[in-house]
Amino acid sequence: MLSQLIYTSQAISGLTDACLQDIAVTAARFNSMVGISGLLVFDEGCFLQVLEGDDAAILPL
């Protein structure tokens, strides 16, 4: 079955553009390895992430 996980989290202060890019690349790499598609949005110090994949990949998260 296909599941979604949607959540928000607050970032630490002072994240640079380079750090945000590293976070996005790392997340995309991990998601690809476990068969998850995702959307990561950063705005005003908060992240919004939407992940979608098979139950076996989403439930452990």
C-alpha positions in Angstrom: 0.0 0.0 0.0 1.2 3.5 -0.7 1.5 5.8 2.3 2.4 9.5 2.9 4.2 11.1 5.7 3.8 14.9 6.1 5.6 16.8 8.8 7.1 20.1 9.7 10.2 20.9 11.8 12.0 24.0 12.9 15.5 24.5 11.7 18.5 25.7 13.8 19.2 29.3 13.3 22.0 30.4 10.9 21.6 27.8 8.2 23.6 28.9 5.1 22.5 28.3 1.5 25.3 25.7 1.2 24.0 23.9 4.3 20.5 23.9 3.0 21.7 22.5 -0.3 23.6 19.7 1.5 20.5 18.8 3.4 18.4 18.6 0.2 21.0 16.5 -1.6 21.4 14.1 1.4 17.6 13.7 1.7 17.2 13.1 -2.0 19.9 10.5 -2.0 18.5 8.7 1.0 14.9 8.8 -0.4 16.1 7.4 -3.7 17.9 4.5 -1.9 14.8 3.4 0.0 12.3 4.0 -2.8 10.6 7.1 -1.5 9.6 10.2 -3.4 9.6 13.5 -1.5 9.2 17.2 -1.4 11.3 19.3 1.0 10.4 23.0 1.4 12.3 25.5 3.6 10.7 28.8 4.5 11.3 31.3 7.4 13.2 28.8 9.5 10.9 25.8 9.1 11.0 22.7 6.9 8.0 21.1 5.4 8.5 17.6 4.1 6.1 15.3 2.2 7.3 11.7 1.7 5.5 9.0 -0.3 6.3 5.4 -0.8 5.4 1.8 0.0 4.4 1.1 3.6 7.6 -0.8 4.2 9.7 2.3 3.4 7.4 4.9 5.2 6.4 3.2 8.4 9.9 2.9 9.8 10.3 6.6 9.5 
